[in-house]
């Protein structure tokens, strides 16, 4: 049968098929192989999963055995199968290149110019452009060039200031005490907290609002789980999943109102309205907040100021919640680390536990950039304008950079090992990004986590109930509910 079909083809038919493949960007795996090895290899030579015309490699998430909530596992498999550099193709066969080697990651990050280009979350950009009544830009995360630079310098100088964070720390001490009281109230008779993400979310909300709005709102007090807090937590969770599905899925949402885009629009609307309720409760304490005042005084449109405060609160809640749950889980799995935290007056071991958590379970497990110049990565020429994903989360588990890489060993950040670990960690242990587009909340999270962890360990012996599962929600997150045991420390 096949022979008959082939025989019926004439030269014109073959040429027509080739032209169709070329028009839609398809290249069979053998197409780009060089006859001579010494010729420079280019993007089309980079190995990766099978590419289909138009659809690229997105088929792997529908019928290739992978799902959106396991994208982090997909990249681990791609690295094992294809090596240090892997090419996917988005719709219409646009290449997206992942790099897994420290040398390549460092080269990509160092090549960024004054205004590093980060691929935008396009669905959010489209939504915000559709709401000129609320937004005058697509936001700090999505803007590029001079617009991004103006927003960044106008909005984040106080948020990233050591003076601002130092002035906030006494409030964090009070928050840590209330957090421990809440854990006692929420646990069952045997000390089990059934849903740690829920409790940690209340902590994230209280802490973020205290920083941005300059006052405590009582979300950690008994009965403080208000309807507003619950709705805001649900909306933020829904928002991150919708961003993931519109970002990695086929962009059908551009032509039809898909469920993913509806969820994104609804969650953006809910987050905005609920955060606006919090902003409108501003009192004298809020007026004294350095961050709130810096936003109010910024030389930007008033709508932009409101949107920035909303984004700061939402991002702070989710990032702090995930980071804290990961940290407590790893410390709970290693009870000897809890004792060392208690015994170490210098608090070096405490900070080492946090750095080791950032290495093993980074909330942001990859960094994306659009190259501004031609680069050579793992022997392949990559042209300026290419989309690159630096797979830092995978690289952090590479034995080449960290001995016993899958083990939780805070000691690697201390004493004789400290220098070599820190050297390898540069450009790899980057849960908040790196360079000019680093997360402005980095200093905030890094100062809050040690205080919360120390207070928790001093009050409780923490144990794991069952192994934690992970899922990808645009950020790496626990697949909840996560249960842990908090027993009063004698």
C-alpha positions as CSV (number, residue, x, y, z in Angstrom):
1,X,0.0,0.0,0.0
2,X,2.8,2.4,1.0
3,X,4.7,1.6,-2.2
4,X,1.7,2.3,-4.3
5,X,1.3,5.7,-2.7
6,X,4.9,6.6,-3.2
7,X,4.8,5.4,-6.8
8,X,1.8,7.7,-7.5
9,X,3.8,10.7,-6.3
10,X,5.5,12.7,-9.1
11,X,8.3,15.3,-8.7
12,X,5.8,18.1,-8.3
13,X,4.1,16.3,-5.4
14,X,7.4,15.9,-3.5
15,X,8.4,19.5,-4.1
16,X,4.9,20.6,-2.8
17,X,5.3,18.6,0.4
18,X,8.7,20.1,1.1
19,X,7.4,23.6,0.5
20,X,4.5,23.1,2.9
21,X,6.9,21.9,5.6
22,X,9.2,24.9,5.0
23,X,6.3,27.4,5.2
24,X,5.2,26.0,8.5
25,X,8.7,25.9,9.9
26,X,9.1,22.1,10.2
27,X,12.5,20.5,10.1
28,X,12.9,16.8,10.4
29,X,15.6,15.7,13.0
30,X,18.1,14.8,10.3
31,X,17.7,18.1,8.4
32,X,20.3,20.2,10.3
33,X,23.1,17.6,10.8
34,X,26.4,18.8,9.6
35,X,28.4,16.8,7.1
36,X,31.5,18.1,8.8
37,X,31.8,18.2,12.6
38,X,34.0,21.3,12.7
39,X,31.3,23.6,11.2
40,X,29.7,25.7,13.9
41,X,26.4,24.3,15.1
42,X,23.4,26.5,15.3
43,X,20.0,26.6,16.9
44,X,18.4,24.1,14.5
45,X,21.1,21.6,15.6
46,X,20.3,21.7,19.3
47,X,18.7,18.4,20.4
48,X,15.2,18.2,21.8
49,X,11.9,16.5,21.6
50,X,10.2,15.8,18.2
51,X,9.0,18.9,16.5
52,X,5.7,19.0,14.6
53,X,4.7,21.6,12.0
54,X,3.0,24.6,13.6
55,X,2.5,22.9,17.0
56,X,6.2,22.7,17.7
57,X,6.9,20.5,20.8
58,X,3.8,21.6,22.7
59,X,2.2,18.2,21.9
60,X,4.2,16.7,24.8
61,X,1.9,18.3,27.3
62,X,-1.3,16.9,25.7
63,X,-0.3,13.4,24.5
64,X,3.4,13.1,25.4
65,X,3.0,11.9,29.0
66,X,3.6,15.3,30.7
67,X,1.1,17.7,32.4
68,X,1.4,21.4,33.2
69,X,1.7,20.7,36.9
70,X,4.8,18.6,36.3
71,X,6.7,20.9,34.0
72,X,9.6,20.8,36.5
73,X,9.9,17.0,35.9
74,X,9.7,17.5,32.2
75,X,12.9,19.6,32.2
76,X,14.7,17.1,34.4
77,X,13.9,14.4,31.9
78,X,14.9,16.6,29.0
79,X,18.3,17.2,30.6
80,X,18.9,13.5,31.2
81,X,17.9,12.6,27.6
82,X,19.4,15.4,25.6
83,X,22.2,16.9,27.7
84,X,23.3,20.4,28.7
85,X,21.3,22.3,26.1
86,X,17.8,21.5,24.8
87,X,15.5,23.0,22.2
88,X,11.7,23.1,22.4
89,X,9.6,24.9,19.9
90,X,6.5,27.0,20.7
91,X,3.6,27.6,18.4
92,X,4.7,28.3,14.8
93,X,8.0,26.5,15.6
94,X,9.6,29.4,17.5
95,X,12.6,28.0,19.3
96,X,12.8,28.1,23.1
97,X,16.2,27.0,24.4
98,X,17.0,25.6,27.9
99,X,20.5,25.6,29.3
100,X,21.5,23.5,32.3
101,X,25.3,24.2,32.7
102,X,26.5,26.9,35.1
103,X,28.9,28.3,32.4
104,X,26.0,28.8,30.0
105,X,23.7,30.2,32.6
106,X,26.3,32.7,33.8
107,X,27.0,33.7,30.2
108,X,23.3,34.4,29.5
109,X,22.9,36.5,32.7
110,X,26.1,38.5,32.2
111,X,25.1,39.3,28.6
112,X,22.0,41.2,29.7
113,X,22.2,44.9,29.0
114,X,21.0,47.9,31.0
115,X,17.4,46.9,30.5
116,X,17.4,43.0,30.6
117,X,14.6,41.5,28.5
118,X,12.4,39.0,30.3
119,X,9.7,37.2,28.2
120,X,6.4,38.6,29.4
121,X,3.5,36.7,30.7
122,X,1.5,37.7,27.6
123,X,-2.0,36.8,28.9
124,X,-1.6,39.3,31.8
125,X,-0.3,41.9,29.5
126,X,-3.3,41.5,27.2
127,X,-5.7,41.5,30.2
128,X,-4.2,44.7,31.7
129,X,-4.3,46.5,28.3
130,X,-8.0,45.6,28.2
131,X,-8.5,47.5,31.5
132,X,-7.3,51.1,31.0
133,X,-9.6,52.1,33.8
134,X,-7.1,50.3,36.2
135,X,-3.8,50.0,34.5
136,X,-1.6,52.4,32.5
137,X,1.1,49.8,31.8
138,X,1.3,46.0,31.9
139,X,3.2,46.1,35.2
140,X,6.7,45.8,36.6
141,X,7.1,42.2,35.7
142,X,5.9,42.5,32.1
143,X,7.3,45.9,30.9
144,X,10.6,46.2,29.1
145,X,13.2,48.9,28.3
146,X,12.7,52.5,29.5
147,X,9.2,51.9,30.8
148,X,10.3,49.0,33.0
149,X,13.4,51.0,34.2
150,X,11.2,54.0,35.2
151,X,8.7,51.8,37.1
152,X,11.5,49.9,38.8
153,X,13.4,53.0,40.0
154,X,10.1,54.8,40.9
155,X,8.5,51.9,42.9
156,X,11.1,49.7,44.5
157,X,13.8,51.9,46.0
158,X,12.3,51.7,49.5
159,X,11.3,48.1,49.2
160,X,14.9,47.1,48.5
161,X,16.4,49.5,51.0
162,X,18.3,47.9,54.0
163,X,17.0,50.8,56.2
164,X,13.4,50.1,55.3
165,X,13.7,46.4,56.1
166,X,15.7,46.9,59.3
167,X,13.0,49.3,60.5
168,X,10.4,46.6,59.8
169,X,12.1,43.7,61.7
170,X,10.6,44.6,65.2
171,X,7.2,44.0,63.7
172,X,8.3,40.7,62.3
173,X,9.3,39.6,65.9
174,X,5.7,40.3,66.9
175,X,4.4,38.5,63.9
176,X,6.5,35.5,64.7
177,X,5.0,35.3,68.2
178,X,1.5,35.4,66.8
179,X,2.4,32.8,64.2
180,X,3.4,30.3,66.9
181,X,0.2,31.1,68.8
182,X,-1.8,30.4,65.6
183,X,0.0,27.1,65.1
184,X,-1.0,26.0,68.7
185,X,-4.6,27.0,68.0
186,X,-4.8,25.3,64.6
187,X,-3.2,21.9,65.5
188,X,-5.0,18.8,66.4
189,X,-4.6,17.0,69.8
190,X,-1.5,15.1,68.5
191,X,0.1,18.3,67.3
192,X,-0.8,17.9,63.6
193,X,-1.5,20.8,61.3
194,X,-3.5,19.4,58.5
195,X,-3.0,22.2,56.0
196,X,0.2,24.1,56.6
197,X,-0.2,26.1,53.3
198,X,-3.4,27.7,54.6
199,X,-1.8,28.8,57.9
200,X,1.4,29.9,56.1
201,X,-0.8,31.9,53.7
202,X,-2.3,33.9,56.6
203,X,1.3,34.6,57.7
204,X,2.2,35.8,54.2
205,X,-0.8,38.1,54.1
206,X,-0.2,39.5,57.5
207,X,3.5,40.1,56.9
208,X,3.0,41.6,53.4
209,X,0.3,43.9,54.5
210,X,2.4,45.0,57.6
211,X,5.3,45.8,55.3
212,X,3.4,47.6,52.5
213,X,0.6,49.2,54.5
214,X,2.6,49.8,57.6
215,X,0.3,48.2,60.1
216,X,-1.0,44.8,61.5
217,X,-4.3,43.6,60.2
218,X,-4.9,40.7,62.6
219,X,-4.9,37.8,60.1
220,X,-2.9,35.6,62.6
221,X,-5.2,36.2,65.6
222,X,-7.7,33.6,66.7
223,X,-10.7,34.0,64.4
224,X,-8.6,36.2,62.1
225,X,-9.2,34.0,59.1
226,X,-11.6,36.5,57.5
227,X,-13.6,35.9,54.3
228,X,-11.3,38.5,52.6
229,X,-8.2,36.5,53.5
230,X,-9.6,33.3,52.2
231,X,-10.9,34.8,49.0
232,X,-7.5,36.5,48.4
233,X,-5.6,33.3,49.0
234,X,-7.9,31.4,46.6
235,X,-7.6,34.1,43.9
236,X,-3.8,34.2,44.1
237,X,-3.6,30.4,43.8
238,X,-6.0,30.4,40.9
239,X,-4.1,33.3,39.2
240,X,-0.7,31.5,39.2
241,X,-2.3,28.3,37.7
242,X,-4.0,30.4,35.0
243,X,-0.7,32.2,34.2
244,X,0.9,28.8,33.9
245,X,-1.8,27.4,31.6
246,X,-1.9,30.4,29.3
247,X,2.0,30.6,29.2
248,X,2.8,27.0,28.4
249,X,-0.3,25.9,26.6
250,X,-1.3,26.6,23.0
251,X,-2.4,30.2,22.8
252,X,-6.0,29.5,21.9
253,X,-7.0,32.1,24.5
254,X,-5.9,34.8,22.0
255,X,-8.8,33.8,19.7
256,X,-11.3,32.2,22.0
257,X,-12.3,32.8,25.7
258,X,-10.7,29.6,27.1
259,X,-11.1,28.5,30.7
260,X,-7.5,29.4,31.5
261,X,-7.9,33.0,30.3
262,X,-11.3,33.3,32.1
263,X,-9.7,32.1,35.3
264,X,-6.8,34.6,34.8
265,X,-9.2,37.5,34.2
266,X,-11.5,36.6,37.1
267,X,-8.6,36.1,39.5
268,X,-6.9,39.4,38.5
269,X,-10.2,41.2,39.1
270,X,-10.7,39.5,42.5
271,X,-7.1,40.2,43.6
272,X,-7.4,43.9,42.6
273,X,-10.7,44.4,44.3
274,X,-9.7,42.7,47.6
275,X,-6.3,44.3,47.8
276,X,-8.0,47.7,47.1
277,X,-10.2,47.0,50.1
278,X,-7.1,46.6,52.2
279,X,-5.5,49.8,50.8
280,X,-8.7,51.8,51.5
281,X,-8.4,50.9,55.2
282,X,-5.3,53.1,55.4
283,X,-4.9,54.9,58.6
284,X,-2.1,57.1,60.2
285,X,0.2,54.1,60.5
286,X,-0.2,53.4,56.8
287,X,0.7,57.0,56.0
288,X,4.0,56.5,57.9
289,X,4.9,53.3,56.0
290,X,8.1,54.0,54.0
291,X,7.0,51.7,51.1
292,X,3.4,53.1,51.0
293,X,4.8,56.7,51.0
294,X,7.4,55.9,48.4
295,X,4.7,54.6,46.0
296,X,2.5,57.6,46.7
297,X,5.3,60.0,45.9
298,X,6.5,58.2,42.8
299,X,6.4,60.1,39.5
300,X,3.9,57.8,37.9
301,X,0.2,57.7,37.2
302,X,-2.1,57.2,40.2
303,X,-3.6,54.0,38.6
304,X,0.0,52.7,38.4
305,X,0.5,53.3,42.1
306,X,-2.5,51.4,43.1
307,X,-1.6,48.5,40.8
308,X,1.9,48.4,42.2
309,X,0.7,48.1,45.8
310,X,-1.8,45.4,44.7
311,X,1.1,43.5,43.0
312,X,3.4,43.9,46.0
313,X,0.9,42.4,48.4
314,X,-0.1,39.5,46.1
315,X,3.5,38.5,45.3
316,X,4.6,38.7,48.9
317,X,1.9,36.4,50.1
318,X,2.6,33.6,47.6
319,X,6.4,33.8,47.7
320,X,6.7,33.9,51.4
321,X,4.1,31.1,51.9
322,X,5.9,28.7,49.5
323,X,9.4,29.5,50.8
324,X,8.3,29.0,54.4
325,X,6.5,25.7,53.8
326,X,9.6,24.3,51.9
327,X,11.9,25.5,54.7
328,X,9.8,24.0,57.5
329,X,9.5,20.7,55.6
330,X,13.2,20.2,55.1
331,X,14.0,21.2,58.7
332,X,11.3,18.8,59.9
333,X,12.7,16.0,57.8
334,X,16.1,16.5,59.5
335,X,15.5,16.9,63.3
336,X,19.2,17.2,63.9
337,X,19.1,20.5,62.1
338,X,16.6,21.8,64.6
339,X,18.9,21.1,67.5
340,X,21.8,22.8,65.7
341,X,19.7,25.9,65.1
342,X,19.0,26.0,68.9
343,X,22.6,25.6,69.8
344,X,24.2,28.0,67.3
345,X,24.2,31.5,68.9
346,X,25.8,33.0,65.8
347,X,22.7,32.1,63.7
348,X,25.0,31.0,60.9
349,X,23.5,27.5,60.8
350,X,20.0,29.0,60.7
351,X,20.9,31.0,57.6
352,X,22.6,28.0,56.1
353,X,19.3,26.0,56.4
354,X,17.6,28.8,54.4
355,X,20.3,28.8,51.7
356,X,20.1,25.0,51.4
357,X,16.4,25.2,51.1
358,X,16.7,27.8,48.3
359,X,19.1,25.4,46.5
360,X,17.0,22.2,46.9
361,X,13.5,23.6,46.6
362,X,13.6,27.1,44.9
363,X,10.2,28.6,44.4
364,X,11.4,30.1,41.2
365,X,13.2,27.2,39.7
366,X,14.3,28.8,36.4
367,X,15.0,32.2,34.9
368,X,14.0,33.3,31.4
369,X,15.7,35.9,29.2
370,X,15.7,37.1,25.6
371,X,19.3,37.4,24.4
372,X,20.5,40.8,23.4
373,X,23.6,39.5,21.6
374,X,24.8,36.4,19.8
375,X,26.1,33.8,22.2
376,X,27.9,30.5,22.0
377,X,26.3,28.0,24.5
378,X,27.5,24.5,24.9
379,X,29.1,24.7,21.4
380,X,26.0,26.1,19.6
381,X,25.6,29.6,18.2
382,X,22.5,31.2,19.6
383,X,21.4,34.4,17.8
384,X,20.4,37.6,19.5
385,X,16.6,37.7,20.1
386,X,16.4,34.1,21.1
387,X,14.3,33.0,24.1
388,X,16.4,31.2,26.7
389,X,15.5,29.4,29.9
390,X,18.2,29.1,32.5
391,X,17.3,25.9,34.3
392,X,18.8,26.8,37.7
393,X,16.7,24.4,39.7
394,X,18.0,21.4,37.7
395,X,21.6,22.7,37.8
396,X,21.4,23.0,41.6
397,X,21.0,19.2,41.8
398,X,24.0,18.5,39.6
399,X,26.8,16.6,41.3
400,X,29.3,18.6,39.2
401,X,28.5,21.7,41.3
402,X,27.3,20.3,44.6
403,X,28.5,17.0,46.2
404,X,25.6,14.8,47.3
405,X,23.4,17.4,45.6
406,X,20.1,15.8,46.5
407,X,20.9,15.8,50.2
408,X,19.9,18.6,52.6
409,X,23.3,19.6,54.1
410,X,23.3,23.1,55.5
411,X,26.9,22.4,56.5
412,X,28.0,22.9,52.9
413,X,27.4,26.7,53.5
414,X,29.7,26.8,56.6
415,X,33.3,26.6,57.6
416,X,35.7,25.0,55.1
417,X,33.0,24.2,52.5
418,X,31.6,27.7,52.5
419,X,33.9,29.2,49.9
420,X,33.5,26.5,47.2
421,X,29.7,26.2,47.8
422,X,29.3,30.0,47.5
423,X,31.4,30.0,44.3
424,X,29.3,27.3,42.6
425,X,26.0,28.9,43.9
426,X,26.6,32.1,42.0
427,X,24.1,32.3,39.2
428,X,22.6,28.9,40.3
429,X,21.0,29.5,43.7
430,X,18.9,32.3,42.6
431,X,15.3,31.8,43.9
432,X,14.6,35.6,43.4
433,X,16.4,35.9,40.1
434,X,19.6,37.7,39.4
435,X,20.8,41.0,38.0
436,X,18.8,44.2,37.4
437,X,15.5,42.2,37.2
438,X,16.0,40.5,40.5
439,X,12.8,40.3,42.6
440,X,12.5,43.5,44.6
441,X,11.1,41.5,47.6
442,X,14.4,39.5,47.9
443,X,15.7,41.4,50.9
444,X,12.3,41.2,52.6
445,X,12.0,37.4,52.3
446,X,15.6,36.9,53.3
447,X,15.1,38.9,56.5
448,X,11.7,37.5,57.5
449,X,12.4,33.8,57.0
450,X,15.2,33.5,59.7
451,X,13.1,35.2,62.3
452,X,10.0,33.0,61.6
453,X,12.2,29.8,61.5
454,X,14.0,30.5,64.7
455,X,10.8,31.3,66.6
456,X,9.1,28.2,65.2
457,X,12.0,25.8,66.2
458,X,12.3,27.4,69.6
459,X,8.7,26.7,70.3
460,X,8.1,23.4,68.5
461,X,9.7,20.1,67.6
462,X,8.6,19.7,64.0
463,X,8.0,16.4,62.3
464,X,6.9,15.4,58.8
465,X,3.7,13.4,58.4
466,X,4.4,12.2,54.8
467,X,6.7,13.0,51.9
468,X,5.9,16.3,50.2
469,X,4.8,16.3,46.6
470,X,5.6,19.2,44.3
471,X,3.7,20.8,41.5
472,X,4.4,23.6,39.1
473,X,2.0,26.6,39.4
474,X,4.2,28.9,37.3
475,X,6.2,28.8,40.5
476,X,7.3,25.6,42.2
477,X,4.8,24.9,45.0
478,X,3.9,22.2,47.5
479,X,1.1,19.9,46.2
480,X,-1.1,20.4,49.2
481,X,-2.4,20.0,51.7
482,X,0.9,19.6,53.5
483,X,0.6,18.1,57.0
484,X,3.2,18.5,59.7
485,X,3.4,17.9,63.5
486,X,4.3,20.7,65.8
487,X,4.9,19.4,69.3
488,X,5.6,21.9,72.1
489,X,9.4,21.9,72.9
490,X,10.1,20.9,76.4
